[in-house]
Amino acid sequence: MDAPPSPRLAPEDFREVATLLVDELRRPIQGLESSLVEMIDESPTPPAGSPVPDQRAALAEICRELRAMTDDFLQYVGVDLRESPASVEPMRLSQLMGLAIARLGGWNPRPAVACEVAGPDAEVLVEASSLLNVIDRLVENAVRYSPAEAPVVLKAEANEDSWSVEVEDQGSGIPPTDRTLMMEPFTRLHRDVKAGTTGAGLGLAVCNALVGKLGGTISIGSSQRGGTRVRVELPRG
């Protein structure tokens, strides 16, 4: 007698279960991170030249990566982690670029990012929280894959019907055949997996989802600087 088929969750039920599971995982990860910080503060630093490597920084980085992965997944499935509701407001492009650059002040080390507004400093309607989230992620990717001495370029531009934000790097680029695929969740380039680059392959998928909610599009191309150019285009209305 054949075994009965395994019950399958409907997509919306799977989304809810996955979200609850990942949300539950955040708490032990945060607890582990807090305990590790206390351990680092209280334990002595191994002396220079010690044969026993100091693994504390490596453990802290693993915790950070786990926390980032869970946050990325929660955001991808549509859970809003912001404390206040989103709002659309008029803002000049220079003001938006200023906010994006100001957020880099909390990075350690602070990345080299060149910022520019191409053309008139137009006023556009912005849902700043989501868009700054997207810019943060794109800049983080660009910095990760750029040579240390090569600045990332962040550019905003407006025309009659739409406006855009571009992030360009001077890394090795993304092959044209992989560019559409990179918008899918959990997608990583073979070279990154082989090189041991960290990440869950959710960064661009989250950006794509957020930009879609804003009524815009996101595309990947080649930078004139030799690396990758990611363009976010949004309607003026």
Order of alpha helices (4+ residues) and beta strands (2+ residues): alpha-alpha-beta-alpha-beta-beta-alpha-beta-beta-alpha-alpha-beta-beta
